[in-house]
Amino acid sequence: MPHTTFSTQILAHRKAIVFAASQGIGQAVALQLAAMGAEVILVARNKPQLKATAQLMQQQTGHKAYIEA
């Protein structure tokens, strides 16, 4: 099966809402979506961890996140 290569900005100009984004799988999904160019809205109950995820996202991808706790 051939290996498919995707553009790193395949989700540019798209928006994504990620729930439980402050840690674990939710955080990993949010970071990957941002790396692929999406504008990401982060939602979680733990606001301090959510802010930390938003900072990590900006450091890793250069994209700002919108957060809601």
N, C-alpha and C positions, 0 to 999 in steps of 0.2 A: 504494500500500500504506500503510495507516495506521501511524503511529508508536505503538509500545507503550511505556508508561511503567511502570517497576517501582518498587515501594517500596524505599527505601534499606535497609530491614531485612528484605528478603525471605528471607534465610537465618538470621534470628534463631533461636536454640536449635538450630542445626545445627552439626556439627563437620566440619572439612575438614583433610586431611593434604596438605601440599604438599611434594613432593620437589624438590631443587635450588633451594631457596627463597632462597638467599643473594644471588642476582643474576639479571639478565636476565628472561626470561619467567617463571621460577618465582617471582621476587620480585614481579613485576607481578601475577601471578595471586593470590598470597597477599595482597597489599595490597587488591586488588579484592574478594576474598572477605570480608576483614575489614570493608571499607567497606559490604558488603551485609549485615553483621551476624553472620557466621559466627565461631565460635571456631576459630582456626587453629593447627594444629600444624605447625611449620616443621622441615624435615629437610634437612641438607646436610652436606658434608664439612668446609667451612671455618667453624669455630666463631666466629672474630672477625667475619666478614662476616655470619654468621647472627644474631649478637647485634645487629649494626648494623641488620639488616632488622627485627628485633623492636622495636628502639627507634624506627625510622622508622614502623612500623605503629602503635605506641602514640601517637606524635606526630600522625600523620595521621588516625587513626580513633578513638583513645581505647581501643582494644581491646588487651589484653595477649595476647602470643603464647606458646605453649609451644614450646620449642626442643629439638632433639636433633641432635647432631653425630656 
